[in-house]
Amino acid sequence: MNTSRPTEWRWAIVGVLLTGFTMSLGWRIRGQFGHEIGAAIPGALGAMAVVLLSGREDWWRRIHYFALFGALGWAFGGSMSYMKVVGYTHSSDSATVLYGFAGLYLIGFLWAALGGAGTALAASLDGQRLAALFPALAAVLIAWFLQNPCVDWYRSAGGTLPDLYDSDWLEATVALVAAVALSIVRRRIDLGTSLVLHLAGGWWIAFLLLVYALGFRLNPPRGDNWAGCVGVFAGLMLFCWRHRLPQVAFAALATGTLGASGFCVGQMLKLAGAYSDTFGGMHVVLEWLQGFFHGVALALGMLLLAGREKIHSQLGLRRWTSTAALLFLLAIIPYLNACRIPVRWRRDAAFPEVVSGLYAVGGFIPSHYFVGWIELLFLPLAALLMGFLIRPSDRPLPVLPETALGRGQLLYLAFLCAMTFLSFAIEISGVQPQWFITQWVITLQAVLCTGLILATSTARPRRMPTQAVRVWPLGRIAVAAVLVGVLSAFSGWALKRNLFGDTFAGYFNTDHIRFGSANTNDHD
């Protein structure tokens, strides 16, 4: 027997654990920046880690596409508010605790399902169909970029916009308009336009049905983007059915189920730690745990797919799509997160809004310049990156590795280093002893991820199927997702009741109660 190399199942275990370790780092950094653009960080890191550890050479060549769609898929979850749902699991009210764990499972499922589906798109589409996503993607991203200056100018002129339960209704509307406009200009609805229409249309249908027609609010007075995400998931499933993409639907259901249960398990471990007074900084620990379990879920879903998805041709993938994916990963994601750094500095250290006559971040209202100090840093960076990316293919850069795996490792390390640096930069203005320890752990984890990825992603290439293998019945997976949700909710409820009984578990300033006359629905 040949024992010179680990067996494939051992490499699978290593891949699962390292993807979890990588994503836990990204998830903690996400907590420093927040919202959708912060959630794109673990999405990109997790997608690249699972690709590097997959053993699939065709996936290595597409790693930047995996990172792009993985970042976008996981970013959806960043729109959902979930801290009050976590607060429900600490409640003194038994029904509220059960409701809190059920809500936590729902949010975790939506977050992981959309992230898993985004990551799987790059694996399940041939080159021509993958390239077909980019015109619609570019149209939506450009429309969202223009949305901000238009809204700023409108508000500076005294205009107001409806709140609609603190939701992203405007973003969903802008995406719909951009997709419709693109289809009119091009006189057809291609795969990318269809995807946007399904997702944005689903957002509106579910939001109107759940929030307005049924009057259900998950965690009032917090925002109700969760309802829109339910519609995005439903629209995604319909899109997969119509365009015969069962692999994407499988990745969404499998990753969503595993990630949601991990979301609940992380909260259970946090409650156990709070009861035993084992550690401080419970929320930081929760973020690490949730990120780890999401990474494990993503790795399991994608590695199962790796053994069933056939090799897809690269034909049809134009060079501009590769350039766009790399620019988004290495310039746009870091820039949008870096824009939050001066805001934190002003909060923690009275940092001035204007330095030497120039705003820290450029604005669009009449009192601001378009370019600020952050833009003066990232515009030259983007220009330099663009120059290298459009360099003639017959003049390769000597610094780039010749192999697809080597280039993938370099991309992973570049993004990891950039995000670790930004993580340090956003905290430096208000460093306290406990935050110093947290930042030390983040930096040490980044060092370990670097070494482990380089040491383990050189495993022998996987045997890739020449034909797609049928995935497990999706209906059964959906039923399993519901059953796992019920089990997770009752397990969390039982743990909290066993540890704390009818007493408030602490940590939050308010004992959040969802039901009855003593409810705190009016308190944030």
HURAKA-V393265 format. One record per residue. RES is the residue in one small letter. SS is DSSP state (hx for helix, st for strand, lp for the rest). PHI is phi in whole degrees, 0 to 359 (none if undefined). NEAR is the number of other C-alpha atoms within 12 Angstrom. Layout:
BEGIN
res;ss;phi;near
RES;SS;PHI;NEAR
RES;SS;PHI;NEAR
END
This chain:
BEGIN
res;ss;phi;near
m;lp;none;6
n;lp;278;6
t;lp;249;7
s;lp;284;8
r;lp;231;15
p;lp;297;17
t;lp;292;16
e;hx;297;21
w;hx;291;19
r;hx;292;15
w;hx;295;29
a;hx;297;33
i;hx;298;23
v;hx;300;32
g;hx;297;42
v;hx;297;37
l;hx;294;32
l;hx;288;46
t;hx;295;48
g;hx;299;40
f;hx;296;41
t;hx;296;53
m;hx;287;49
s;hx;295;42
l;hx;296;51
g;hx;298;51
w;hx;292;47
r;hx;293;37
i;hx;296;44
r;hx;305;42
g;hx;297;34
q;hx;281;36
f;hx;252;36
g;lp;77;33
h;hx;61;27
e;hx;295;31
i;hx;289;37
g;hx;290;39
a;hx;292;43
a;hx;293;47
i;hx;295;56
p;hx;296;58
g;hx;299;56
a;hx;291;54
l;hx;296;62
g;hx;297;57
a;hx;297;60
m;hx;292;54
a;hx;297;56
v;hx;292;55
v;hx;291;53
l;hx;297;54
l;lp;264;47
s;lp;283;47
g;lp;77;33
r;lp;260;36
e;hx;293;31
d;hx;292;35
w;hx;290;45
w;hx;301;38
r;hx;291;33
r;lp;252;42
i;hx;301;44
h;hx;290;41
y;hx;288;45
f;hx;302;46
a;hx;296;50
l;hx;298;46
f;hx;285;41
g;hx;295;49
a;hx;298;48
l;hx;292;41
g;hx;296;48
w;hx;288;53
a;hx;295;38
f;hx;305;47
g;hx;296;46
g;hx;294;39
s;hx;278;34
m;lp;269;38
s;lp;272;37
y;lp;224;36
m;hx;292;31
k;hx;290;38
v;hx;296;42
v;hx;300;44
g;hx;300;39
y;hx;301;43
t;lp;289;51
h;lp;265;46
s;lp;292;40
s;lp;279;31
d;lp;267;32
s;hx;299;33
a;hx;297;28
t;hx;294;40
v;hx;297;44
l;hx;298;37
y;hx;299;34
g;hx;297;43
f;hx;291;47
a;hx;295;38
g;hx;295;41
l;hx;295;46
y;hx;296;45
l;hx;300;41
i;hx;295;45
g;hx;298;51
f;hx;295;48
l;hx;299;47
w;hx;299;55
a;hx;287;54
a;hx;296;49
l;hx;291;51
g;hx;294;58
g;hx;296;58
a;hx;295;50
g;hx;300;48
t;hx;295;54
a;hx;287;54
l;hx;302;48
a;hx;291;50
a;hx;271;51
s;hx;256;40
l;lp;249;39
d;lp;287;26
g;hx;302;28
q;hx;294;22
r;hx;288;29
l;hx;295;37
a;hx;295;32
a;hx;293;27
l;hx;284;35
f;hx;286;38
p;hx;302;32
a;hx;293;35
l;hx;299;34
a;hx;296;26
a;hx;297;27
v;hx;292;32
l;hx;295;26
i;hx;294;22
a;hx;297;27
w;hx;294;25
f;hx;295;21
l;hx;288;19
q;hx;301;23
n;hx;298;21
p;hx;296;22
c;hx;295;22
v;hx;294;24
d;hx;298;22
w;hx;294;20
y;hx;297;17
r;hx;289;17
s;hx;294;17
a;lp;272;13
g;lp;99;11
g;lp;282;12
t;lp;229;12
l;lp;237;16
p;lp;296;12
d;lp;275;14
l;lp;50;20
y;lp;57;28
d;lp;52;26
s;lp;251;31
d;lp;268;34
w;hx;299;32
l;hx;292;27
e;hx;298;33
a;hx;296;36
t;hx;293;27
v;hx;298;30
a;hx;297;39
l;hx;299;33
v;hx;298;26
a;hx;297;33
a;hx;293;41
v;hx;296;29
a;hx;298;23
l;hx;296;29
s;hx;294;23
i;hx;291;14
v;hx;296;16
r;hx;271;14
r;lp;59;12
r;lp;194;17
i;lp;251;23
d;lp;270;28
l;hx;297;30
g;hx;294;34
t;hx;297;37
s;hx;298;35
l;hx;299;42
v;hx;296;40
l;hx;296;37
h;hx;294;34
l;hx;289;36
a;hx;290;39
g;hx;296;36
g;hx;298;34
w;hx;304;38
w;hx;292;38
i;hx;297;28
a;hx;292;32
f;hx;296;36
l;hx;293;26
l;hx;290;19
l;hx;284;24
v;hx;271;29
y;hx;271;18
a;hx;286;13
l;lp;268;13
g;lp;68;16
f;lp;266;20
r;lp;238;29
l;lp;291;38
n;lp;215;40
p;lp;298;30
p;lp;268;25
r;lp;295;26
g;lp;294;30
d;lp;243;37
n;hx;294;43
w;hx;304;44
a;hx;295;43
g;hx;298;45
c;hx;293;45
v;hx;301;37
g;hx;292;34
v;hx;298;38
f;hx;296;44
a;hx;298;31
g;hx;297;29
l;hx;296;42
m;hx;297;33
l;hx;295;24
f;hx;299;30
c;hx;297;32
w;hx;292;19
r;hx;291;16
h;lp;255;22
r;lp;56;18
l;lp;236;32
p;hx;295;35
q;hx;295;42
v;hx;293;43
a;hx;297;43
f;hx;299;45
a;hx;299;50
a;hx;296;48
l;hx;292;48
a;hx;293;48
t;hx;295;47
g;hx;297;50
t;hx;295;45
l;hx;293;43
g;hx;293;48
a;hx;293;49
s;hx;296;45
g;hx;295;42
f;hx;303;47
c;hx;288;48
v;hx;298;37
g;hx;301;36
q;hx;291;46
m;hx;297;39
l;hx;296;30
k;hx;296;38
l;hx;296;39
a;hx;296;27
g;hx;294;24
a;hx;294;26
y;hx;293;26
s;hx;273;15
d;lp;55;16
t;lp;284;14
f;lp;215;18
g;lp;259;20
g;lp;58;20
m;hx;300;29
h;hx;291;28
v;hx;298;30
v;hx;297;31
l;hx;300;33
e;hx;297;37
w;hx;297;37
l;hx;295;34
q;hx;298;46
g;hx;297;47
f;hx;297;36
f;hx;293;42
h;hx;295;54
g;hx;295;50
v;hx;299;43
a;hx;298;46
l;hx;297;62
a;hx;296;49
l;hx;298;41
g;hx;298;46
m;hx;284;54
l;hx;289;44
l;hx;296;31
l;hx;291;42
a;hx;299;43
g;lp;275;30
r;lp;238;29
e;lp;270;38
k;lp;287;26
i;lp;286;31
h;lp;257;29
s;lp;292;22
q;lp;274;24
l;lp;299;15
g;lp;101;20
l;lp;277;27
r;lp;283;20
r;hx;295;20
w;hx;293;19
t;hx;291;30
s;hx;295;29
t;hx;298;26
a;hx;297;31
a;hx;297;39
l;hx;291;36
l;hx;297;33
f;hx;297;34
l;hx;287;43
l;hx;265;39
a;hx;238;32
i;hx;287;32
i;hx;299;39
p;hx;299;39
y;hx;296;33
l;hx;296;31
n;hx;286;39
a;hx;296;36
c;lp;297;32
r;lp;277;30
i;hx;294;34
p;hx;299;34
v;hx;298;28
r;hx;294;29
w;hx;297;23
r;hx;293;21
r;hx;288;18
d;hx;270;18
a;hx;225;18
a;lp;51;14
f;lp;292;19
p;lp;291;19
e;lp;287;24
v;st;241;21
v;st;237;15
s;lp;54;10
g;lp;80;15
l;st;231;21
y;st;295;26
a;lp;297;31
v;lp;237;30
g;lp;297;31
g;lp;231;27
f;lp;237;24
i;lp;280;20
p;lp;303;16
s;lp;279;16
h;lp;250;21
y;lp;278;20
f;lp;294;19
v;lp;252;21
g;lp;244;25
w;hx;297;27
i;hx;297;30
e;hx;294;27
l;hx;293;21
l;hx;273;21
f;hx;275;28
l;hx;296;21
p;hx;297;16
l;hx;298;20
a;hx;295;26
a;hx;295;18
l;hx;296;17
l;hx;297;23
m;hx;298;24
g;hx;300;15
f;hx;289;21
l;hx;288;25
i;lp;267;22
r;lp;302;16
p;lp;307;12
s;lp;295;10
d;lp;275;8
r;lp;234;12
p;lp;292;14
l;lp;281;16
p;lp;299;10
v;lp;289;12
l;lp;277;18
p;lp;298;15
e;lp;281;15
t;lp;270;16
a;hx;296;26
l;hx;295;36
g;hx;297;23
r;hx;294;28
g;hx;295;40
q;hx;298;37
l;hx;297;28
l;hx;296;39
y;hx;301;42
l;hx;293;30
a;hx;297;24
f;hx;291;38
l;hx;298;40
c;hx;296;28
a;hx;298;29
m;hx;289;40
t;hx;294;39
f;hx;296;24
l;hx;296;33
s;hx;299;41
f;hx;292;30
a;hx;295;26
i;hx;286;33
e;hx;264;36
i;hx;294;26
s;hx;286;22
g;hx;230;24
v;lp;295;21
q;lp;245;13
p;hx;308;13
q;hx;291;17
w;hx;287;22
f;hx;299;18
i;hx;295;18
t;hx;300;31
q;hx;292;30
w;hx;298;21
v;hx;295;25
i;hx;302;38
t;hx;295;27
l;hx;297;19
q;hx;295;29
a;hx;296;36
v;hx;296;21
l;hx;295;21
c;hx;300;36
t;hx;300;31
g;hx;295;19
l;hx;290;25
i;hx;296;40
l;hx;295;25
a;hx;280;18
t;hx;249;32
s;lp;278;36
t;lp;267;29
a;lp;300;29
r;lp;300;22
p;lp;301;24
r;lp;287;30
r;lp;288;20
m;lp;263;24
p;lp;293;18
t;lp;278;15
q;lp;232;15
a;lp;295;21
v;lp;266;19
r;lp;298;19
v;lp;281;26
w;lp;298;21
p;lp;305;16
l;hx;291;24
g;hx;299;17
r;hx;292;15
i;hx;294;23
a;hx;296;26
v;hx;297;16
a;hx;298;22
a;hx;298;31
v;hx;293;25
l;hx;295;20
v;hx;296;30
g;hx;297;35
v;hx;298;26
l;hx;297;23
s;hx;296;38
a;hx;297;36
f;hx;288;32
s;hx;293;27
g;hx;296;43
w;hx;299;38
a;hx;295;24
l;hx;297;30
k;hx;298;41
r;hx;295;29
n;hx;291;19
l;hx;277;24
f;hx;245;26
g;lp;62;20
d;lp;267;22
t;lp;263;20
f;lp;290;29
a;lp;281;36
g;lp;85;25
y;lp;77;26
f;lp;275;20
n;lp;290;15
t;lp;239;23
d;lp;280;30
h;lp;286;40
i;lp;235;34
r;lp;273;37
f;lp;237;24
g;lp;85;13
s;lp;291;10
a;lp;267;17
n;lp;296;23
t;lp;248;25
n;lp;294;24
d;lp;267;17
h;lp;251;18
d;lp;274;23
END
